[in-house]
Structures are given as C-alpha cells and as structure tokens.
Amino acid sequence: MDAVQTVLIWIADNVFGQVAILIGLITLLGLLLQRKPVEEVVGGAIRATLGIIILFVGIELFTGGLTDFQTIVSSAVGAEPPAARNDLEGFLGTHGGSVALIITLGFLLHLVLVRLFPAARYVYLTGHLMFWISVVITACLVEAFGDLPQWTLVPAGAVLIACYWTLQPLWIAPFMRRVTGRDEFGLGHTTSVLALLTAVAARPLGDPAKHNTEKLRLPARLSFFKDVNVSTVLVIGLILLVSMAFADQQVVREAAAAYSEDIDPWAWGVIAAFRFAAGIAILLYGVRMFLAEIVPAFKGVSDRLVPGSRPALDIPTVFPAAPTAVMLGFVASTAVFLVLLGVFAATGRFTLVPPMIMLFFGGGAGGVFGNAVAGWRGAVLGGAINGLILAAGQAVTWGMLDDTAPELATLADADWYAIVFLLAGIAAVVPSVWAAPVLIGVLTVALLAWLSVRDRRRRRTEEAREEEKREEQKEKEQEEKGRAAGGD
C-alpha cells in the first residue's frame, strides 16, 4: 500500500504538478494515437512543451513585478494580513501527501466521468490549479470535520474535485465560445464563476461588436494606447510610481536592490513597468505556440481514448482574444479592490491584502468575458466584479480557514470562495464528511446523464431533419428528371 501511495504522489508531483510535462505528454499521446510521422510527433511534443515553458517564463517575469507591486501597495496603504492560528506551510506539512493523492485519484475519476457521459466534453489540464483546488478542498474538509484519517479524506476529496473538474468547463462553455469564436478547447480555471457572473450581468450594457475593446476609437494623439504593450507600460508605471511615493521608502529600496544594488528606486520603478509588459508579451507568445500544437494533437485523445472530448486550458489562452480588455479588467479590478481596502480599514472590519496576481488574472478574465458580451463597458464591469469578489471573499473566508490555511483567502479566485462557502454550508446542515461528496457526486452524475440524453435526442432530431432534407432533394431531382424526359 505504501508503494502505491508513493507512486501516486510521484505522479501528482512530477506530472500533474509540472504543467509543461503534462501538456507535452498529452500532445505526444495525441499525435501517436493519430499515427503521425515520427518527425511530427517529436516536433509537436517539443513545441507544445516549449510553448508552456515560454508562457511560464512570461508569467514569472510579470508576476515577480506583481509581487513587488503588492509589497509596495500594501506598504502605501498600511495593509498587513491579520493573525491566524495556523498557516499554509504548516498545513501542507501535515496534509501535503493527502493533497497529492486527491489530485491523482480525482483526475482518474474525472476521466471516467468524461468517458462515460458524452455531455462531459472537457478534460481539465490546468496542472497548477489542480494542486490549489485540491488544497482548498482538503482544507475545507479538515476545517469542517477535523483531522480526518487519510483513507477518509482522500476518497471524499477526490470525488469532490473530480466533480468540479468535470462541471466547471461546462458552465462557462457557451460564453467561452463567444470569446474564442470556436469550440476547440474549453476553459479550465478557477475564475469561471467570475466569468459567468460577468457574462450574465454585462449583457444589457452594450453591443460587443460596436463597443469591442479592440476596436476602440481614440484621438490621434492617444492612438498609442491601442498597442497593449504601450498601454501596459504606461498604466502599470503610473500606478507603481504613485504607490512608491506613498510607500515606506525602505520597502521601495529593498525591492529595487533585489533587482540591482546600484539602481535608483525610481529608475527601477520605470524598468519594472517595462518588465511587466514584456512578461505579458512573452506569455501571449507562449500561449499561441502551445495552442497551435495541443489543439490538433488532442484530436487523437478525443478520437481514440475519450471520444468527443476537448482540453480545458488555463485562463491566459483567452487573453489573445482581447488583450486590451485584459488591461481594462485589471485596472478596474485593482481600483475597486483598493477602494474597498480603504473602506474596510476605515471601518475596522478587516485588513485586506492586495492580491495583485489574482487581480490581474481575475481582472483579465472578467475583462475578456465582459468584452465578449458588452464591449469595453462589460470589460470594466468584469474587472470591478473581480475586485469586489476578492475583497469580500478575503474578508469572509480568512476566518473560515483559520485553523488550516487562512492564506488561501488571499491567494484565491472566485471559484475558491464558492467552494469554501458550498462545503461549509453542507457541513453545517449535515455533519458527516460523506454528505458533500455523496450529494455533489449524485447531482453531478444525474446532471451529466440528463445532458447526455438531451444531447443525444438533439442529435437524432438534427439527423432526422437532415435525412428529410436529403429525401426532399432526391424527390425534387426525380421530378426534374421526369419533366425533362417528358419534354423530350
């Protein structure tokens, strides 16, 4: 049993925990199943893996800037996280093995659900979020039911996470198709609740064709803002430099010294803005590179192993659809969060910590999905909703995770908060660890079965209509031939 556990943990750490390896293996498998020539198999797998590496190089470049950004903004507004009885490091020290086992077993159950039910069309492939959602679910179960034995915690968590990975791409799929204009891949990301709320709430605000962020008309002297790289440098630079003016100068000097000991802090602030924009440009290049390989390669998996399935991928895959909307969403998200930070501080309710990475990715998601349904107005609304969710969610869920890993509240996306509230609510009503996995598992299977039956009936109806059209066409052709023969 220990050997099996060791193998499963190794798989979780070295396959699911390494997105580049996971995507490379999926691409390799898909090309092999399509019996592509060896040069295409090797080249495609390497390019997909390289695309992910490039993507994460870009992410590391600008998230490093976001980390400094967060430190300086927190200093400027005097924000520090409240005290807690436990922390994330301690929690992972005692439950890290269970988290890894939940990932591996949960992914196997997820594949079973996608294989059994045609309506469950998406295979979740966002590796780093597999880890974080496993941590969130594990923390929720331990918080609600105490320090459970591993043989109970792992199966319960695996069922919950398999249901989430299976359903999450489905509820955002209709709007995902509006964003990308096709259905070659789905969204596998923990901003899906935010994206769904934005897409629904933004509908009355505008016309996506008329008000599209990528078609904004600007005065000639401001036309440089239409270049997302230029606008990123200017917007981020302005926010960062203003924050530096109000922050503790020792904090600013330490951030600058980490980049270069000899650089002036204000010169570093300018460079940091350019590095942020460069990171986004690299990220978008990596996204395009790996999508060009994984999407056609996944057809092999879809045809042979999991019929009709598509990959569900990370949120940066939608950023190329509307990069200006990403920036609008980020700025709106940050502005709303900082306003609420001031409100919370003034009322003494809670000390919010600006989660710049979540403000960027969540704000970008809200911006892109809002733009898809209402143009720039929707993009601004999506960012604002993200700022509101992150502020309220952080304040509420910090205390709900106080005995396990409260820092999760400051690292969270909208889906994290939804999962915490859902599991805490079920635990309050039914004080059994199996209540949530059984209830959610049964509902998931029932929903997938209903959707599969509905889709099958729809296909049969469409096939019957096509057959009727073909019969009508044949009859017309026969009548025309008859008339032609009678005329002769």
C-alpha positions in Angstrom: 0.0 0.0 0.0 2.9 2.4 0.8 4.4 1.7 -2.6 1.1 2.5 -4.4 0.8 5.7 -2.4 4.4 6.7 -3.2 3.8 6.1 -6.9 0.6 8.2 -6.9 2.3 11.0 -5.0 5.2 10.9 -7.5 2.7 11.2 -10.4 1.0 14.1 -8.7 4.2 16.0 -8.1 6.0 15.2 -11.4 3.2 15.0 -14.0 0.2 17.0 -12.8 2.4 19.3 -10.8 4.5 20.1 -13.9 2.3 21.7 -16.5 4.9 21.6 -19.2 5.4 17.9 -18.8 1.6 17.2 -18.6 0.9 19.2 -21.8 3.9 17.7 -23.6 2.8 14.1 -22.7 -0.8 14.8 -23.8 0.5 16.2 -27.1 2.8 13.2 -27.6 0.0 10.8 -26.9 -2.5 12.6 -29.1 -0.1 12.6 -32.1 0.8 9.0 -31.5 -2.8 8.0 -31.5 -3.3 9.8 -34.8 -0.3 7.8 -36.2 1.5 10.9 -37.3 5.1 10.6 -38.7 7.8 10.4 -36.1 9.1 13.9 -37.0 5.7 15.4 -36.4 5.3 13.5 -33.1 8.7 14.6 -31.7 8.4 18.2 -33.1 4.8 18.7 -31.9 5.5 17.4 -28.4 8.6 19.6 -28.0 6.9 22.7 -29.4 3.9 22.3 -27.1 6.3 21.8 -24.1 8.4 24.7 -25.1 5.3 26.9 -25.5 4.3 26.2 -21.9 7.8 26.9 -20.7 7.8 30.3 -22.6 4.3 31.0 -21.2 5.6 30.4 -17.6 8.7 32.5 -18.3 6.4 35.3 -19.1 4.3 34.7 -16.0 7.4 34.6 -13.8 8.6 37.8 -15.3 5.5 39.8 -14.7 4.3 38.1 -11.5 7.7 38.9 -10.0 6.8 42.5 -10.7 3.3 41.9 -9.3 4.8 40.6 -6.1 6.9 43.8 -5.7 3.8 45.8 -6.7 1.8 44.1 -4.0 4.5 44.7 -1.4 4.7 48.4 -2.3 0.9 48.9 -2.5 0.5 47.2 0.8 3.1 49.4 2.4 1.5 52.5 0.8 -1.9 51.7 2.4 -0.5 50.1 5.5 -2.1 46.7 4.9 -0.9 43.6 6.8 -2.7 40.2 7.0 -4.4 39.5 10.3 -3.0 36.9 12.7 -4.1 33.3 12.4 -3.9 30.1 14.4 -2.3 28.1 11.5 -0.6 28.8 8.2 -0.4 27.3 4.7 3.1 26.0 5.2 2.2 24.1 8.4 -1.0 22.8 6.8 0.9 21.4 3.7 3.5 19.9 6.1 0.8 17.7 7.6 -1.6 17.2 4.7 0.6 17.6 1.6 0.5 13.8 1.0 -3.3 13.7 1.1 -3.4 16.7 -1.4 -1.2 14.8 -3.9 -3.3 11.6 -3.6 -6.5 13.6 -4.1 -5.1 15.1 -7.3 -4.2 11.7 -8.8 -7.3 9.8 -7.7 -9.5 12.8 -8.6 -8.1 13.0 -12.1 -8.8 9.3 -12.7 -12.4 9.7 -11.6 -12.6 12.9 -13.8 -11.5 10.9 -16.8 -14.1 8.2 -16.0 -16.9 10.8 -15.9 -15.8 12.3 -19.2 -15.5 8.9 -20.8 -18.9 7.7 -19.5 -21.0 10.8 -20.3 -20.8 12.4 -23.7 -22.0 15.7 -22.3 -18.9 15.9 -20.1 -16.8 17.0 -23.0 -13.8 18.7 -21.4 -10.6 17.2 -19.9 -9.2 19.5 -17.3 -5.5 20.2 -18.0 -4.6 23.2 -15.9 -2.0 21.5 -13.7 -1.1 24.1 -11.1 -4.8 24.7 -10.4 -5.3 21.0 -9.9 -2.9 21.4 -6.9 -4.6 24.6 -5.5 -8.1 23.3 -5.7 -7.0 20.1 -4.0 -5.5 22.2 -1.2 -8.7 24.2 -0.9 -11.0 21.2 -0.8 -8.7 19.4 1.7 -8.6 22.5 3.9 -12.4 22.8 3.8 -12.9 19.1 4.8 -10.4 19.3 7.6 -11.8 22.6 8.8 -15.4 21.2 8.9 -14.7 17.7 10.2 -11.4 17.8 12.0 -8.2 15.9 11.3 -9.7 13.1 9.2 -7.8 9.8 8.6 -6.3 9.7 5.1 -8.4 6.8 4.0 -11.5 9.0 4.5 -10.0 12.4 3.5 -8.6 11.2 0.1 -11.7 9.5 -1.4 -14.0 12.3 -0.2 -11.7 15.0 -1.6 -11.2 13.0 -4.9 -14.9 12.8 -5.6 -15.4 16.5 -4.9 -12.5 17.6 -7.1 -13.5 15.2 -9.9 -17.0 16.7 -10.0 -15.6 20.2 -10.1 -13.1 19.5 -12.9 -15.9 17.9 -14.9 -18.6 20.5 -14.4 -16.5 23.7 -14.4 -15.7 23.9 -18.1 -19.3 23.1 -18.9 -21.0 26.0 -17.2 -18.7 28.6 -18.9 -18.6 26.8 -22.3 -21.4 28.9 -24.0 -19.6 32.1 -23.2 -16.2 30.6 -23.9 -17.3 30.0 -27.5 -18.3 33.7 -27.7 -14.8 34.7 -26.6 -12.8 32.4 -28.9 -15.3 32.1 -31.8 -14.8 28.3 -31.9 -15.1 25.2 -29.7 -11.7 23.7 -30.0 -10.9 24.0 -26.3 -12.6 24.9 -23.1 -11.7 27.0 -20.0 -10.2 25.2 -17.1 -9.7 27.9 -14.5 -10.8 29.0 -11.1 -12.1 32.3 -12.4 -15.1 30.6 -14.1 -17.7 31.8 -11.6 -16.5 35.3 -12.1 -16.5 34.9 -15.8 -20.1 33.5 -15.7 -21.3 36.3 -13.4 -19.7 38.9 -15.7 -21.1 37.4 -18.9 -24.7 37.4 -17.4 -24.5 40.8 -15.7 -22.8 42.7 -18.6 -25.4 41.8 -21.3 -27.5 44.9 -21.1 -24.5 47.3 -21.1 -23.5 47.4 -24.7 -23.0 45.8 -28.1 -19.9 43.6 -28.3 -19.5 44.4 -32.0 -19.9 48.2 -31.6 -18.1 48.6 -28.3 -15.4 46.0 -28.7 -12.2 47.0 -26.8 -10.0 46.0 -29.7 -11.9 48.4 -31.9 -12.0 51.5 -29.7 -11.6 54.8 -31.5 -9.1 57.1 -29.8 -7.9 60.6 -30.7 -4.9 60.5 -33.0 -2.6 61.8 -30.2 -3.7 58.9 -27.9 -3.7 56.2 -30.6 -0.6 54.6 -29.0 -2.9 53.3 -26.2 -4.3 50.8 -28.8 -1.0 49.0 -28.6 -1.5 46.8 -25.5 2.3 46.7 -24.8 2.5 50.5 -24.7 -0.7 50.9 -22.6 0.5 48.3 -20.2 3.8 50.1 -19.6 2.0 53.5 -19.1 -0.8 52.2 -16.8 1.3 49.9 -14.6 4.1 52.5 -14.5 1.7 55.2 -13.3 0.1 53.0 -10.6 3.5 51.7 -9.4 5.2 55.2 -9.3 2.3 56.7 -7.4 2.3 53.8 -4.9 6.1 54.3 -4.4 5.5 57.9 -3.5 3.3 56.9 -0.5 5.1 53.6 0.5 7.7 53.1 3.1 10.9 54.1 1.3 12.9 51.3 2.9 10.5 48.8 1.4 10.9 50.5 -2.0 14.7 50.5 -1.7 14.7 46.8 -0.8 12.6 46.0 -3.9 14.9 48.0 -6.1 18.0 46.4 -4.6 16.7 43.0 -5.3 16.8 43.9 -9.0 20.1 45.8 -8.9 22.1 47.1 -5.9 23.1 50.3 -7.7 19.9 51.3 -9.4 17.9 54.3 -8.2 14.4 53.2 -6.9 12.6 55.5 -9.3 14.6 54.2 -12.2 13.7 50.7 -11.0 10.0 51.6 -11.0 10.2 52.6 -14.6 12.1 49.4 -15.5 9.6 47.3 -13.5 6.7 48.6 -15.7 8.5 47.7 -18.8 9.4 44.2 -17.4 5.7 43.7 -16.6 4.7 44.5 -20.2 7.4 42.3 -21.5 6.2 39.4 -19.4 2.7 39.7 -20.8 4.1 39.8 -24.4 6.1 36.6 -23.7 3.1 35.0 -22.1 0.9 35.6 -25.1 3.6 34.3 -27.5 3.8 31.1 -25.4 0.0 30.7 -25.4 -0.2 30.9 -29.2 2.7 28.4 -29.6 1.3 25.7 -27.4 -2.3 26.1 -28.6 -1.1 25.6 -32.1 0.2 22.1 -31.0 -2.2 20.9 -28.2 -5.5 21.6 -30.0 -4.8 19.5 -33.2 -2.9 16.9 -31.2 -5.7 16.4 -28.7 -7.9 15.1 -31.5 -6.0 11.8 -31.1 -7.1 11.6 -27.5 -10.6 12.7 -28.4 -11.0 10.1 -31.2 -9.4 7.1 -29.5 -9.5 7.4 -25.7 -12.1 9.9 -24.7 -14.5 10.3 -27.7 -15.7 13.8 -28.3 -13.6 15.4 -25.6 -11.6 18.7 -25.7 -8.9 20.1 -23.5 -9.9 22.6 -20.8 -7.0 25.0 -20.5 -5.6 27.9 -18.4 -7.1 31.5 -18.5 -4.2 33.0 -20.5 -5.5 31.1 -23.5 -8.3 33.6 -23.9 -6.1 36.7 -23.4 -5.1 36.9 -27.1 -8.8 37.3 -28.0 -8.9 40.7 -26.4 -5.6 42.0 -24.8 -7.0 45.5 -24.3 -9.9 44.1 -22.4 -7.4 42.3 -20.1 -5.8 45.6 -19.2 -9.1 47.3 -18.7 -10.3 44.5 -16.4 -7.1 44.5 -14.4 -7.2 48.3 -13.8 -10.9 48.2 -12.9 -10.3 45.2 -10.6 -7.4 46.9 -8.8 -9.2 50.2 -8.4 -12.3 48.6 -6.9 -10.2 46.5 -4.5 -8.1 49.4 -3.3 -11.3 51.5 -2.7 -12.7 48.6 -0.6 -9.4 48.2 1.2 -9.8 51.8 2.3 -13.4 51.3 3.3 -12.6 48.1 5.3 -9.7 49.8 7.0 -11.7 52.9 7.9 -14.5 50.8 9.5 -12.0 48.5 11.3 -13.6 45.4 9.8 -10.7 43.7 8.2 -7.2 44.4 6.8 -7.2 43.4 3.1 -4.0 42.5 1.3 -3.9 43.5 -2.4 -3.6 40.1 -4.2 -2.0 41.6 -7.4 -1.7 38.2 -9.2 -5.4 37.4 -8.7 -6.4 41.0 -9.5 -4.5 40.6 -12.8 -5.7 37.2 -13.9 -9.2 37.5 -12.5 -9.5 41.1 -13.8 -8.2 39.9 -17.2 -10.8 37.1 -17.2 -13.6 39.5 -16.2 -12.4 41.9 -18.9 -12.3 39.3 -21.7 -15.7 37.8 -20.9 -17.3 41.1 -20.2 -16.0 42.4 -23.6 -17.4 39.3 -25.4 -21.0 40.3 -24.3 -20.9 44.1 -24.0 -17.6 45.5 -25.2 -15.5 47.8 -23.1 -18.3 48.5 -20.7 -18.5 44.8 -19.9 -14.8 44.6 -19.6 -14.8 47.3 -16.9 -17.7 45.7 -15.1 -16.0 42.3 -15.1 -12.9 43.8 -13.6 -15.0 45.6 -11.0 -16.8 42.4 -10.1 -13.5 40.6 -9.6 -12.2 43.4 -7.2 -15.5 43.1 -5.2 -15.3 39.3 -5.0 -11.7 39.3 -4.0 -12.2 41.9 -1.3 -15.4 40.4 0.2 -14.2 36.8 -0.2 -10.8 37.6 1.5 -12.6 39.2 4.5 -15.1 36.4 5.0 -13.1 33.2 4.2 -9.9 34.2 6.2 -11.8 33.3 9.4 -13.4 30.2 7.9 -10.0 28.7 7.2 -8.3 30.0 10.4 -7.5 26.5 11.7 -6.0 25.2 8.5 -4.6 27.6 5.8 -6.1 31.1 6.0 -3.6 32.4 3.4 -5.7 30.7 0.9 -8.2 33.6 1.3 -5.5 36.0 -0.1 -4.4 33.7 -2.9 -7.9 32.9 -4.1 -10.0 33.3 -7.3 -13.8 33.4 -7.3 -14.2 29.6 -7.5 -12.2 29.1 -4.4 -14.6 31.2 -2.4 -17.6 29.4 -3.9 -16.1 26.0 -2.9 -15.4 27.2 0.6 -19.0 28.5 1.0 -20.6 25.4 -0.5 -18.7 22.9 1.6 -19.1 24.9 4.8 -22.8 25.2 4.1 -23.3 21.5 3.5 -21.2 20.7 6.6 -23.4 23.0 8.8 -26.5 21.2 7.7 -25.3 17.6 7.6 -22.4 16.9 10.0 -20.9 14.0 8.1 -17.8 14.0 5.9 -19.6 12.0 3.3 -22.5 14.3 2.9 -20.8 16.7 0.5 -19.1 14.1 -1.8 -22.2 11.9 -1.9 -24.6 14.8 -2.6 -22.4 16.5 -5.1 -21.5 13.2 -6.8 -25.1 12.1 -7.2 -26.1 15.6 -8.6 -23.1 15.6 -11.0 -23.9 12.1 -12.3 -27.6 13.0 -12.6 -26.9 16.3 -14.4 -24.4 14.6 -16.8 -26.9 11.8 -17.6 -29.7 14.3 -18.3 -27.4 16.4 -20.5 -26.2 13.4 -22.4 -29.7 12.2 -23.1 -30.7 15.7 -24.2 -27.7 16.0 -26.5 -28.4 12.5 -27.9 -32.1 13.4 -28.7 -31.0 16.7 -30.2 -28.5 14.9 -32.5 -31.2 12.4 -33.5 -33.6 15.3 -34.3 -30.9 17.0 -36.3 -30.1 13.8 -38.2 -33.8 13.2 -38.9 -34.1 16.7 -40.3 -31.1 16.2 -42.5 -32.5 13.0 -43.7 -35.8 14.7 -44.6 -33.9 17.3 -46.5 -32.0 14.7 -48.4 -35.2 12.9 -49.2 -36.9 16.1 -50.4 -33.9 16.9 -52.5 -34.0 13.4 -54.1 -37.7 13.8 -54.9 -37.1 17.2 -56.5 -34.3 15.8 -58.6 -36.5 12.9 -59.7 -39.3 15.3 -60.6 -37.0 17.4 -62.6 -35.7 14.3 -64.4 -39.2 13.2 -65.1 -40.2 16.6 -66.6 -37.0 16.7 -68.7 -37.8 13.2 -70.0 -41.4 14.2 -70.8 -40.3 17.2 -72.7 -38.0 15.1 -74.8 
